[in-house]
C-alpha cells in the first residue's frame, strides 16, 4: 500500500484511484477477476486510513476496485466468455489486446 501511494500520490486523489484501477485491471488480465480482487482488496482497504492518501474514502476505493476487476478484456483467458468465442471466431491473443485495451481505457 505504501509503494502504491508513493508512486501515484503525485496525481492526488485521482492518481491514487488510478493506481488501484491500473493495478487491479492488469492483474485481472493475468488471473481471474475474483483472484485479482482477493489480492488487491487488503491494499485498497488500508489506503484510506493512511494519512498520505489525500482524503480517498473507502467507498471510492472499493468501487474503483470492483470496476477495475471487471475490465479484463485484454486477454482471451481472463473471462470464460472470451474463451468461448476465441476459438469459434478465430480470434487470437493479439485481437483481444488490440480491441480490449481501448475498451479498458474507455471504462
C-alpha positions as CSV (number, residue, x, y, z in Angstrom):
1,X,0.0,0.0,0.0
2,X,2.8,2.4,0.8
3,X,4.5,1.7,-2.5
4,X,1.3,2.2,-4.5
5,X,0.7,5.5,-2.6
6,X,4.3,6.8,-3.2
7,X,4.1,6.1,-6.9
8,X,0.6,7.5,-7.6
9,X,0.3,10.2,-4.9
10,X,1.6,12.9,-7.3
11,X,-1.8,12.7,-9.1
12,X,-3.7,13.4,-5.8
13,X,-6.9,11.6,-5.1
14,X,-7.5,10.7,-8.8
15,X,-3.9,9.5,-9.1
16,X,-4.3,7.1,-6.1
17,X,-7.6,5.8,-7.5
18,X,-6.0,5.4,-11.0
19,X,-3.1,3.4,-9.4
20,X,-5.6,1.0,-7.8
21,X,-7.5,0.7,-11.0
22,X,-4.5,0.1,-13.1
23,X,-3.0,-2.5,-10.7
24,X,-6.3,-4.4,-10.5
25,X,-7.1,-4.2,-14.2
26,X,-3.7,-5.5,-15.2
27,X,-3.8,-8.2,-12.6
28,X,-7.3,-9.2,-13.7
29,X,-6.0,-9.8,-17.2
30,X,-3.5,-12.3,-15.9
31,X,-5.6,-14.2,-13.4
32,X,-9.3,-14.5,-12.8
33,X,-11.0,-11.2,-11.7
34,X,-12.0,-12.8,-8.4
35,X,-8.4,-13.6,-7.6
36,X,-7.4,-10.0,-8.5
37,X,-9.9,-8.6,-6.1
38,X,-8.7,-11.0,-3.4
39,X,-5.2,-9.9,-3.8
40,X,-5.8,-6.1,-4.1
41,X,-8.6,-5.8,-1.5
42,X,-6.4,-5.6,1.5
43,X,-4.3,-2.9,-0.1
44,X,-7.4,-0.9,-1.2
45,X,-8.9,-1.2,2.3
46,X,-5.8,0.1,4.0
47,X,-5.0,3.0,1.7
48,X,-7.8,5.4,3.0
49,X,-6.6,5.0,6.6
50,X,-3.1,6.3,5.5
51,X,-2.7,10.0,6.2
52,X,-0.9,10.4,2.8
53,X,-3.9,9.2,0.8
54,X,-5.3,12.6,0.0
55,X,-8.8,12.0,1.5
56,X,-9.7,9.0,-0.6
57,X,-12.7,7.3,1.0
58,X,-13.1,3.5,1.4
59,X,-16.2,3.7,-0.7
60,X,-14.4,5.3,-3.6
61,X,-11.6,2.8,-3.3
62,X,-13.8,-0.2,-3.2
63,X,-16.0,1.0,-6.2
64,X,-12.8,1.5,-8.2
65,X,-11.7,-2.0,-7.2
66,X,-14.9,-3.6,-8.4
67,X,-15.0,-1.7,-11.7
68,X,-11.3,-2.4,-12.4
69,X,-11.8,-6.1,-11.7
70,X,-14.5,-6.2,-14.4
71,X,-12.2,-4.6,-17.0
72,X,-10.5,-7.8,-18.0
73,X,-10.9,-7.5,-21.8
74,X,-7.3,-7.7,-22.9
75,X,-6.8,-11.5,-23.0
76,X,-8.8,-14.4,-24.1
77,X,-8.3,-16.5,-20.9
78,X,-9.4,-13.9,-18.3
79,X,-13.1,-14.5,-18.9
80,X,-14.9,-17.7,-19.8
81,X,-17.0,-15.8,-22.4
82,X,-13.8,-14.6,-24.1
83,X,-12.5,-18.1,-24.2
84,X,-15.7,-19.4,-25.7
85,X,-15.7,-17.0,-28.6
86,X,-12.0,-17.0,-29.3
87,X,-11.9,-20.5,-31.0
88,X,-15.2,-20.3,-32.8
89,X,-14.5,-16.7,-34.1
90,X,-10.8,-17.3,-34.9
91,X,-9.6,-14.6,-32.6
92,X,-6.1,-14.5,-31.4
93,X,-4.5,-13.0,-28.3
94,X,-3.4,-10.1,-30.5
95,X,-7.0,-9.4,-31.4
96,X,-8.0,-9.3,-27.7
97,X,-5.1,-7.0,-26.9
98,X,-5.8,-4.6,-29.8
99,X,-9.5,-4.3,-29.1
100,X,-9.5,-4.9,-25.3
101,X,-7.0,-2.2,-24.4
102,X,-9.2,0.7,-25.8
103,X,-12.3,-0.7,-24.1
104,X,-10.4,-0.8,-20.8
105,X,-9.4,2.8,-21.2
106,X,-12.9,3.9,-22.0
107,X,-14.2,2.3,-18.8
